[in-house]
Amino acid sequence: MDAKIEEALQDDTIQKIMHKAAGSFRNQLSEDEIYTCKINALWKAFLNYEPSKGAKFTTYLYSGVRIECI
């Protein structure tokens, strides 16, 4: 799992999705808290994402980051 997370953190598309999802929380959370939200959401996305449900991974991740930040 750690290798998948490390690889995803190097992916520009994944980074942009997470940055955009957390953008509206910049005034409410510190950078460390936002980073924690992103990592938690990424980890949960890898554990729980099921392509058979019809959503793209990036959409699932975007929602996960927003939920973690809330």
trRosetta pair geometry for C-beta under 8 A, 3 or more apart (Angstrom, degrees):
i j d omega theta_ij theta_ji phi_ij phi_ji
1 4 5.7 -56 -155 34 38 112
1 5 6.5 34 151 -17 69 105
1 43 7.3 56 168 -140 121 84
1 46 6.4 136 -146 117 92 143
1 47 7.8 16 -129 -70 131 85
2 5 5.7 -56 -149 37 34 110
2 6 6.2 35 154 -19 67 106
3 6 5.7 -52 -145 38 31 112
3 7 6.2 32 155 -19 64 107
4 7 5.7 -55 -146 38 29 111
4 8 6.2 29 154 -19 64 108
4 46 5.6 123 117 -132 139 147
5 8 5.6 -55 -145 38 31 111
5 9 6.3 33 154 -23 64 106
5 39 7.4 52 -166 -150 129 81
5 42 5.9 107 -131 126 91 122
5 43 6.3 0 -93 -83 130 75
5 46 6.9 -96 -69 -16 81 154
6 9 5.8 -55 -150 33 29 112
6 10 6.9 26 152 -17 61 105
7 10 5.9 -61 -159 33 34 110
7 11 7.0 40 145 -31 65 103
8 11 5.4 -48 -154 19 41 118
8 14 4.8 -154 -178 -173 82 174
8 42 5.9 165 107 -163 145 126
8 46 7.7 -129 -28 -64 153 120
9 14 7.2 -95 -87 100 23 131
9 15 7.2 74 -160 -75 46 95
9 42 7.6 48 -66 -169 82 171
11 14 4.1 68 84 11 110 111
11 15 6.6 177 91 -12 57 85
12 15 5.5 -56 -146 38 33 114
12 16 6.2 33 157 -21 68 106
13 16 5.9 -55 -148 35 29 110
13 17 6.4 30 154 -20 63 106
13 58 6.8 -67 149 -100 107 134
14 17 5.8 -55 -149 34 30 112
14 18 6.4 24 156 -13 65 108
14 42 7.5 65 180 -116 122 118
14 58 7.3 -132 -101 -108 58 91
14 61 7.0 -58 -143 144 82 169
15 18 6.0 -61 -148 40 28 106
15 19 6.1 29 155 -21 66 111
16 19 5.6 -54 -142 38 30 113
16 20 6.2 29 159 -18 65 107
17 20 6.0 -58 -148 37 26 109
17 21 6.3 24 155 -18 63 110
17 58 4.9 -134 -102 -161 157 97
17 61 5.7 63 125 96 136 120
17 62 5.3 -97 -180 -74 101 90
17 65 7.6 157 132 -1 81 145
18 21 5.7 -56 -145 37 31 112
18 22 6.2 14 161 -6 66 112
18 38 4.5 70 -177 -136 131 111
18 41 7.1 159 -122 76 102 129
18 42 7.1 -21 -89 -60 136 106
18 61 6.8 -64 -73 151 82 113
18 62 7.8 -139 -83 -99 40 54
18 65 5.2 167 -137 -91 69 152
19 22 6.3 -68 -145 46 25 99
19 23 6.5 54 151 -60 61 92
20 23 5.5 -26 -154 -16 32 123
20 62 7.2 -25 85 -127 103 106
21 41 7.8 -137 108 122 150 171
21 61 7.6 -139 -25 126 158 73
21 62 4.6 -173 -80 -152 125 65
21 63 7.7 -109 -134 -41 133 16
21 65 3.7 92 110 82 140 129
21 66 5.1 -108 -174 -49 99 81
21 69 7.6 172 136 -5 88 134
22 25 5.4 -68 -170 43 66 113
22 26 7.4 97 137 -58 81 73
22 29 7.9 -80 -170 63 102 134
22 34 4.9 105 178 -158 140 107
22 37 6.1 138 -106 89 120 131
22 38 6.2 -53 -43 -65 144 99
22 65 5.5 -86 -52 162 86 120
22 66 7.7 -152 -77 -82 48 52
22 69 5.6 160 -123 -72 78 144
23 26 6.2 -21 -168 -26 42 111
25 28 5.1 -75 -161 53 67 106
25 29 4.8 10 153 16 107 115
25 34 6.2 160 96 -99 116 103
25 37 7.6 25 82 25 161 169
25 69 4.4 -119 -51 -180 164 135
26 29 7.3 -68 -113 54 16 77
26 34 7.3 15 -96 -75 56 150
29 33 4.0 -121 -175 91 107 127
29 34 5.1 133 107 -55 123 82
29 37 7.3 28 152 -18 167 135
29 69 6.4 -116 -12 -152 155 92
30 33 4.7 97 53 7 76 101
30 34 7.1 -140 95 -3 40 87
31 34 5.7 -56 -147 38 32 112
31 35 6.3 36 153 -22 66 105
32 35 5.7 -52 -147 35 31 113
32 36 6.4 33 153 -20 63 105
33 36 5.6 -53 -150 35 32 114
33 37 6.5 38 150 -22 64 102
33 69 8.0 98 137 -129 96 72
34 37 5.5 -49 -150 32 34 115
34 38 6.5 35 152 -20 65 103
34 69 6.8 19 -118 -109 68 109
35 38 5.7 -54 -151 35 33 113
35 39 6.4 28 154 -15 66 107
36 39 5.9 -55 -143 39 30 107
36 40 6.1 30 158 -17 65 109
36 68 7.8 -154 116 161 71 123
37 40 6.0 -59 -145 40 26 109
37 41 6.1 23 158 -17 64 111
37 65 6.0 85 140 -158 101 68
37 68 3.9 148 -154 117 82 114
37 69 4.5 47 -149 -71 160 70
38 41 5.9 -59 -146 38 26 109
38 42 6.2 26 156 -20 64 109
38 65 5.7 15 -104 -123 60 109
38 68 7.5 -171 -48 83 24 147
39 42 5.7 -54 -146 36 30 112
39 43 6.3 31 156 -19 64 107
40 43 5.8 -56 -149 37 29 112
40 44 6.2 23 156 -13 65 110
40 68 5.0 152 82 -132 117 141
41 44 5.8 -58 -144 42 30 107
41 45 6.0 36 155 -26 65 107
41 61 6.2 103 142 -161 107 66
41 64 3.6 140 -157 127 99 102
41 65 4.3 -149 55 -75 175 55
41 67 7.2 135 -105 57 110 88
41 68 4.6 -115 -56 -11 100 140
42 45 5.6 -52 -145 32 28 114
42 46 6.7 27 156 -16 62 103
42 61 6.5 28 -100 -139 61 111
42 64 7.7 156 -52 105 31 137
43 46 6.1 -58 -155 34 29 108
43 47 6.6 22 151 -14 64 110
44 47 5.6 -58 -146 40 35 111
44 48 5.7 -6 169 11 72 118
44 64 5.7 -177 81 -154 115 134
44 68 7.9 170 21 -68 138 119
45 48 6.7 -74 -129 52 21 86
45 49 5.2 32 177 -43 66 116
45 57 6.8 96 168 -168 119 83
45 60 5.5 132 -138 119 103 105
45 61 4.6 14 -104 -92 162 77
45 64 5.1 -134 -63 8 100 165
46 49 6.6 -28 -108 14 17 112
49 57 5.6 39 -163 -119 155 81
49 60 5.1 119 -111 113 103 163
49 61 8.0 -14 -78 -54 133 77
50 53 4.9 82 87 -11 98 106
51 57 7.7 -32 -85 -56 86 87
55 59 4.9 -123 -176 83 100 124
55 60 5.1 115 118 -57 128 94
56 59 4.6 94 59 4 84 104
56 60 7.0 -151 93 -5 45 87
57 60 5.6 -58 -151 39 33 113
57 61 6.1 33 152 -20 68 108
58 61 5.5 -51 -144 37 32 113
58 62 6.3 41 154 -26 64 102
59 62 5.7 -48 -147 30 30 115
59 63 6.7 27 155 -13 62 105
60 63 6.1 -58 -154 38 29 109
60 64 6.3 30 150 -21 63 111
61 64 5.4 -57 -148 37 32 115
61 65 6.4 34 156 -22 67 101
62 65 6.1 -54 -152 30 28 108
62 66 6.7 24 152 -14 62 106
63 66 5.8 -58 -152 37 33 111
63 67 6.3 32 153 -18 68 108
64 67 5.7 -55 -145 37 31 111
64 68 6.2 32 157 -19 66 106
65 68 5.8 -55 -147 37 30 112
65 69 6.4 28 155 -19 64 108
66 69 5.9 -58 -149 36 29 110
66 70 6.5 30 154 -22 65 105
67 70 5.8 -53 -149 32 32 110
